[in-house]
């Protein structure tokens, strides 16, 4: 008698797990480049209804962990599968592909498992309180995911709205993590309508509808005001170059002169028009920053005395009689003298550095992007300050992956533009480069600054402070964009106060929980 009942129970749990993985997998299609955000109203609501109802039938808190993990596993499996493409370029990594495609979503899913575990701890039978508890926990855990172990705030559910430029203008006030918390509530709100015990649940649903409408109104007003501002000529034209140079340059011996000539051709320099040329990350494979002077004659022949070239290169420095390597962004004049250099601060785990390198290196682990050793982390992010003939220009440098961090780009708002260089070829012709591109939309709105982005095997573009792409060289194409005119706006509230606003929103949610509990009593 016991055996059939046990089998029936195991079958039910298995089917429940498959169902939740399916919901998470479907939510992945709300993200760029698909942006079917409407899916989340179904998946998040069904997920919340499931865990709310199942909590009544169990007392073991760990039982809910697995369902959160299943949702996260489906979500990250279908939205981050492209990461393993970076392992296809080196034969020694290919055996890791089956493991990596499972291990990365399995690890990130732990955060979602933590959400449902904590939800079961703080669970309330009151639908509204339970709804706000779920939203708070989800928002806080996503915030933690953005910072812990170097942070990986990729594919927050908020990016579902990356194509809805008017709706996301609120980022300039509250930032991405606060907006993400509200998105979680918004997508889950239909669930409390179906679980309602009174009219209070309907009032909460209407409240989030009003919030959404107010975001749209705010966004329309903000963009309309920006459109009325008169453009002024920049002190320098910034020309960002888009290339499609193969990643073979990292693994096979390449003709650097050929690569440089291609970059110069795409740059189309005019010696009588002072320009800042922005070249992509790691674009010259074998030369370090210190080696570039050997190409001095080539640059003197093609660039004017007032031109500057910013490019991504590796650099090496001596520390304690040992070579340490950096992923760097260097500014050169036309004589290839180094004007300034920035060393990347936020490095990609396993891509640019191996955690616990001494131990893991002994069993064959190495970085994906270089053969020698892990890159070292730069000390701090400082502005690139360019002064010439009365011009005083501050640029905030971000290399590739650094664009994904919200609220920690700089300790000061006193910079003019953000420059971002990237190598997106590691992820092939997948959704990865499109997801990476969407982060620039969020950063430009948050900071209220123009972003000039140069990418190899990706999308090169100019984003205005509204997150609108003003110029673009599409994926798979070569060419350049010219950033020569801009509009000036005041620093955004979020740029000034950062993620302190997220803390205020959390406190507001907690206040709402206590308020509704009091009303019920």
C-alpha positions in Angstrom: 0.0 0.0 0.0 2.8 2.4 1.0 4.8 1.8 -2.2 2.2 3.0 -4.7 1.4 6.0 -2.5 5.2 6.9 -2.3 5.5 6.5 -6.1 2.5 8.7 -6.7 4.1 11.4 -4.4 7.4 11.2 -6.1 5.8 11.4 -9.5 3.8 14.5 -8.4 7.0 16.2 -7.1 8.8 15.4 -10.3 6.0 16.8 -12.5 5.9 19.9 -10.2 9.6 20.4 -10.7 9.3 20.1 -14.5 6.4 22.6 -14.5 8.4 25.2 -12.5 11.5 24.7 -14.8 9.1 25.3 -17.7 7.9 28.5 -16.2 11.4 29.8 -15.6 12.4 28.8 -19.2 9.5 30.7 -20.6 10.4 33.8 -18.6 13.8 33.8 -20.4 12.0 34.9 -23.6 11.0 38.1 -21.9 14.6 39.2 -22.0 16.5 40.8 -24.9 16.6 40.3 -27.8 13.0 38.9 -27.6 11.5 41.3 -25.0 8.2 39.4 -24.8 7.6 40.9 -21.3 4.0 39.9 -21.3 5.1 36.3 -20.6 6.2 37.3 -17.1 2.7 38.3 -16.1 1.8 34.6 -16.7 4.9 32.9 -15.4 5.5 34.9 -12.3 1.9 34.8 -11.3 1.7 31.1 -11.8 4.9 30.6 -9.9 3.7 32.7 -6.9 0.3 30.9 -6.9 2.1 27.6 -6.9 4.4 28.3 -3.9 1.7 30.1 -2.0 -0.7 27.2 -2.2 2.0 24.5 -1.7 3.2 26.2 1.4 -0.1 25.3 3.1 0.6 21.6 2.6 4.2 21.5 3.9 6.1 22.4 7.0 9.6 21.7 5.9 11.2 25.1 4.7 13.7 23.3 2.5 10.9 21.9 0.4 10.3 25.2 -1.2 14.0 25.8 -2.0 14.0 23.2 -4.8 11.1 25.0 -6.5 12.9 28.3 -6.5 16.0 26.5 -7.7 13.9 24.9 -10.6 12.5 28.3 -11.7 16.0 29.8 -11.7 17.5 26.8 -13.5 15.0 27.1 -16.3 15.4 30.9 -16.5 19.2 30.9 -16.6 19.5 27.8 -18.8 17.5 29.4 -21.6 18.9 32.9 -21.2 22.6 32.2 -20.6 23.3 29.1 -22.8 25.4 31.3 -25.1 28.1 31.7 -22.4 29.5 28.3 -23.4 30.3 29.5 -26.9 33.4 31.2 -25.4 34.7 27.6 -24.7 34.6 26.6 -28.4 37.6 28.7 -29.5 40.2 26.6 -27.6 40.3 22.9 -28.0 41.4 22.4 -24.4 38.1 23.9 -23.2 35.7 22.0 -25.3 35.3 19.0 -23.0 33.9 21.5 -20.4 31.0 22.6 -22.6 28.4 19.9 -21.3 29.3 20.7 -17.7 29.3 24.5 -18.2 25.9 24.6 -19.8 24.5 22.9 -16.7 26.8 24.3 -14.0 26.3 28.0 -14.6 22.5 28.0 -14.5 22.6 25.5 -11.6 24.8 27.9 -9.6 22.8 31.0 -10.4 19.5 29.1 -9.6 20.7 28.8 -6.0 19.8 32.5 -5.6 16.3 31.9 -6.6 16.2 28.8 -4.4 17.2 31.2 -1.6 14.2 33.4 -2.4 11.7 30.6 -2.0 13.4 29.2 1.1 13.3 32.6 2.8 9.7 33.1 1.6 8.7 29.9 3.4 10.4 31.2 6.5 8.5 34.6 6.4 5.4 33.2 4.9 2.1 34.8 5.7 -1.4 33.3 5.1 -2.5 36.8 4.2 -2.3 37.1 0.4 -1.2 40.7 0.2 1.5 40.4 2.9 2.7 37.2 1.3 2.9 39.0 -2.1 5.0 41.9 -0.7 7.3 39.4 1.2 7.9 37.5 -2.1 8.7 40.7 -3.9 11.1 42.1 -1.2 13.0 38.8 -1.0 13.3 38.4 -4.7 14.5 42.0 -5.1 17.0 41.8 -2.3 18.4 38.4 -3.5 18.8 39.8 -7.0 20.6 42.8 -5.5 23.0 40.4 -3.6 23.5 38.5 -6.9 24.7 41.8 -8.4 27.5 42.2 -5.8 28.5 38.9 -4.2 31.6 37.1 -5.6 32.5 40.0 -7.9 28.7 40.3 -8.9 26.8 39.1 -11.9 23.7 41.4 -12.3 23.1 40.0 -15.8 19.5 39.2 -16.9 17.6 40.9 -14.1 13.9 40.6 -14.9 13.8 44.4 -15.3 15.6 44.0 -18.7 12.3 42.7 -20.1 11.5 46.3 -20.6 14.7 47.4 -22.4 12.7 48.1 -25.6 10.1 50.2 -23.8 12.1 53.3 -23.6 9.4 55.6 -22.2 8.5 53.1 -19.4 12.1 52.8 -18.2 12.9 56.5 -17.8 12.1 56.1 -14.1 15.6 54.5 -13.9 17.0 58.1 -13.8 15.4 58.4 -10.3 15.3 54.9 -8.8 17.9 52.9 -10.7 17.9 49.3 -12.0 17.6 47.4 -8.7 14.7 49.4 -7.5 13.0 49.2 -10.9 13.6 45.4 -10.8 11.8 45.1 -7.5 8.8 47.0 -8.9 8.9 44.8 -12.0 8.7 41.6 -9.8 5.7 43.0 -8.0 4.1 44.1 -11.2 4.5 40.7 -12.9 3.2 38.9 -9.8 0.3 41.2 -9.1 -2.2 39.2 -11.3 -1.7 36.3 -8.9 -3.2 38.2 -5.9 -6.2 38.9 -8.0 -6.8 35.2 -8.5 -6.0 34.4 -4.8 -8.1 37.3 -3.5 -10.1 37.1 -0.3 -11.5 40.6 -0.3 -11.4 43.9 -2.3 -8.0 44.8 -0.8 -6.3 42.6 -3.3 -8.0 44.3 -6.1 -6.8 47.7 -4.7 -3.2 46.5 -4.7 -3.6 45.4 -8.4 -5.0 48.7 -9.3 -2.2 50.5 -7.4 0.4 48.7 -9.6 -1.6 49.6 -12.8 -1.5 53.3 -11.7 2.3 53.0 -11.0 2.8 51.6 -14.5 0.8 54.4 -16.1 2.7 57.0 -14.0 6.0 55.6 -15.3 4.8 56.0 -18.9 3.6 59.6 -18.3 6.9 60.5 -16.6 8.9 58.9 -19.4 6.9 60.8 -22.1 7.3 64.1 -20.3 11.0 63.5 -19.7 11.8 62.6 -23.3 9.7 65.5 -24.7 11.6 67.9 -22.5 14.9 66.4 -23.7 13.9 66.8 -27.3 13.4 70.6 -26.7 17.0 71.1 -25.5 19.3 72.5 -28.1 22.3 70.4 -29.2 25.7 72.0 -28.9 28.9 71.0 -30.7 31.3 68.8 -28.6 34.8 70.0 -27.9 36.0 66.9 -29.6 34.3 64.6 -32.1 34.4 61.0 -30.8 34.5 58.4 -33.5 33.7 54.9 -32.4 34.9 52.1 -34.7 33.0 48.9 -35.3 35.0 45.9 -36.5 34.6 42.2 -37.2 38.1 41.0 -36.7 38.2 37.2 -35.9 39.0 35.9 -32.5 41.7 33.7 -34.2 44.0 36.6 -33.4 44.2 35.4 -29.8 45.1 31.8 -30.8 47.0 32.0 -34.1 49.8 34.2 -35.2 48.3 37.3 -36.9 49.6 40.1 -39.0 49.2 43.1 -36.6 50.0 45.6 -39.4 47.1 44.2 -41.4 44.7 44.6 -38.4 46.0 48.1 -37.7 45.5 49.1 -41.3 42.0 47.8 -41.3 41.3 49.9 -38.1 42.8 53.0 -39.7 40.7 52.5 -42.9 37.5 52.2 -40.8 38.5 55.2 -38.8 38.8 57.4 -41.9 40.9 60.0 -40.1 41.1 63.6 -41.5 44.2 65.4 -40.2 42.5 68.8 -40.2 39.6 67.6 -38.0 40.7 66.8 -34.4 39.1 63.6 -33.4 39.1 61.0 -30.6 39.1 57.6 -32.1 37.6 54.8 -30.0 38.8 51.3 -30.9 37.4 48.1 -29.4 38.7 46.0 -26.6 41.8 43.8 -27.0 41.9 44.6 -30.7 45.6 44.3 -31.2 46.4 40.8 -30.0 50.2 40.4 -29.4 51.4 43.9 -28.5 51.2 45.4 -25.0 50.7 49.1 -24.3 54.5 49.5 -23.9 55.1 48.0 -27.4 52.9 50.2 -29.5 55.7 52.8 -30.2 57.0 50.4 -32.9 54.1 51.5 -35.1 54.8 55.2 -34.6 55.5 56.0 -38.2 52.2 54.3 -39.4 50.2 56.5 -37.0 52.1 59.7 -37.7 51.3 59.2 -41.4 47.6 58.8 -40.9 46.6 60.8 -37.8 46.8 64.6 -37.1 48.7 66.2 -34.3 45.5 66.9 -32.4 44.0 63.4 -32.8 43.8 60.9 -30.0 43.4 57.1 -30.2 41.8 55.2 -27.4 42.1 51.4 -27.7 41.8 48.2 -25.7 45.2 46.5 -25.1 46.8 44.2 -22.6 49.5 45.8 -20.4 52.1 44.4 -18.2 53.8 45.8 -15.0 56.4 44.6 -12.6 55.5 44.0 -9.0 57.9 42.2 -6.6 60.0 41.1 -9.6 57.0 39.4 -11.1 55.0 40.3 -14.3 51.4 41.2 -13.6 48.9 41.6 -16.5 46.0 44.0 -17.0 43.2 44.4 -19.4 43.6 48.0 -20.2 42.2 51.0 -22.1 45.0 53.3 -23.2 44.9 56.8 -24.7 47.6 57.6 -27.4 48.5 60.6 -29.4 49.5 60.3 -33.0 53.1 59.7 -32.0 51.8 56.7 -30.0 52.9 58.3 -26.7 50.7 57.1 -23.8 48.6 60.0 -22.5 46.6 58.0 -20.0 45.9 54.4 -19.1 43.0 52.7 -17.3 43.2 49.1 -15.9 40.0 47.2 -15.8 38.5 46.9 -12.3 35.6 44.4 -12.7 37.1 41.2 -14.2 35.1 38.3 -15.7 35.5 35.1 -13.5 37.2 32.3 -15.6 37.2 34.7 -18.6 39.8 37.0 -17.3 40.8 35.5 -13.9 40.6 32.1 -12.3 39.3 32.2 -8.7 41.6 30.3 -6.3 44.1 30.2 -9.2 46.9 28.4 -7.5 44.7 25.4 -6.7 42.6 25.3 -9.9 45.6 25.9 -12.2 47.2 22.8 -10.8 44.3 20.7 -12.2 44.3 22.4 -15.6 42.0 25.4 -15.3 43.1 28.6 -17.0 41.5 31.8 -18.3 39.5 31.8 -21.5 41.0 35.0 -22.9 44.7 34.6 -22.4 47.3 31.9 -22.1 49.7 33.3 -19.5 47.8 33.9 -16.2 44.9 35.7 -14.6 44.6 39.4 -15.3 45.1 41.6 -12.2 42.4 44.0 -11.0 42.9 47.7 -11.5 43.0 49.7 -8.2 40.2 52.1 -9.0 38.2 53.6 -11.8 39.4 57.1 -12.6 38.3 59.5 -15.2 40.3 59.9 -18.4 40.9 63.6 -18.3 41.8 65.2 -21.7 43.1 68.8 -21.7 44.0 70.7 -24.8 43.7 74.3 -25.9 41.2 75.2 -23.2 39.4 71.9 -23.5 38.8 70.0 -20.3 37.0 66.7 -21.0 36.3 63.9 -18.4 35.5 60.5 -19.8 34.4 57.6 -17.6 36.1 54.4 -19.0 34.3 51.1 -18.9 35.8 47.9 -20.5 33.3 45.4 -21.8 31.5 43.7 -18.9 31.9 46.7 -16.6 28.9 48.4 -18.2 26.6 45.8 -16.5 27.0 47.3 -12.9 24.4 49.6 -11.6 25.2 52.3 -9.1 28.9 51.6 -8.8 30.4 53.1 -11.9 31.9 56.1 -10.2 32.1 57.9 -6.9 31.6 61.2 -8.7 29.0 62.6 -11.2 31.5 65.1 -12.6 32.2 63.4 -15.9 31.1 64.3 -19.4 30.6 61.0 -21.2 30.9 57.3 -20.7 33.1 55.4 -23.2 32.7 51.6 -23.4 34.9 49.2 -25.5 34.0 45.6 -25.9 34.9 42.3 -27.6 31.6 40.5 -28.1 33.1 37.8 -30.4 33.4 35.3 -27.6 29.7 34.7 -27.8 29.3 34.3 -31.6 26.1 35.0 -33.4 24.0 34.4 -30.3 21.7 36.5 -28.1 24.7 37.3 -25.8 25.9 40.4 -27.6 22.3 41.8 -27.8 21.9 41.3 -24.1 25.2 43.0 -23.5 24.1 45.9 -25.7 20.9 46.5 -23.7 22.9 47.2 -20.5 24.1 50.4 -22.1 20.5 51.6 -22.5 20.0 51.2 -18.7 23.3 52.9 -17.8 22.7 55.9 -20.0 19.3 56.6 -18.4 20.5 56.0 -14.9 23.5 58.4 -15.3 21.9 60.9 -17.6 25.1 60.7 -19.7 25.9 59.9 -23.3 27.5 56.5 -23.9 29.8 55.9 -26.8 30.4 52.2 -27.4 32.9 50.6 -29.7 32.6 46.8 -30.2 34.4 44.1 -32.2 31.9 41.5 -33.4 29.1 43.4 -31.6 27.0 46.5 -31.9 28.7 49.9 -31.9 26.5 52.9 -31.0 25.9 56.3 -29.4 23.3 56.4 -26.7 21.8 59.6 -25.5 20.9 60.3 -21.8 17.4 59.0 -22.5 18.8 55.6 -23.5 17.9 56.2 -27.2 20.3 55.0 -29.8 21.2 58.0 -31.9 23.7 56.2 -34.2 24.5 52.6 -34.6 26.6 50.1 -36.6 24.5 46.9 -36.4 25.7 43.5 -35.4 27.9 41.9 -38.0 28.6 45.1 -39.8 31.8 47.3 -39.9 32.0 51.1 -39.9 32.0 53.9 -37.4 29.7 56.3 -35.6 30.4 60.0 -35.0 29.6 61.7 -31.7 30.0 65.4 -32.4 26.9 67.0 -30.8 25.2 66.6 -27.5 22.6 68.0 -25.1 23.4 68.7 -21.5 21.2 67.7 -18.6 21.5 67.9 -14.8 22.9 64.8 -13.0 20.2 62.3 -12.4 18.9 61.6 -8.9 20.2 58.1 -9.2 23.7 59.2 -10.2 23.8 61.4 -7.1 22.4 58.9 -4.5 22.9 55.5 -6.2 21.5 52.4 -4.6 20.6 54.2 -1.4 17.3 54.6 -3.2 16.9 50.8 -3.3 17.1 50.7 0.5 14.4 53.4 0.8 12.1 51.3 -1.5 12.7 48.2 0.7 11.7 50.1 3.8 8.6 51.3 2.0 7.6 47.7 1.1 8.2 46.6 4.8 6.0 49.5 5.9 3.2 48.2 3.5 3.5 44.7 4.9 2.9 45.9 8.5 0.2 48.3 7.3 -1.8 45.5 5.6 -1.3 43.2 8.6 -2.7 45.9 10.9 -5.7 46.5 8.7 -6.5 42.7 8.7 -6.2 42.6 12.5 
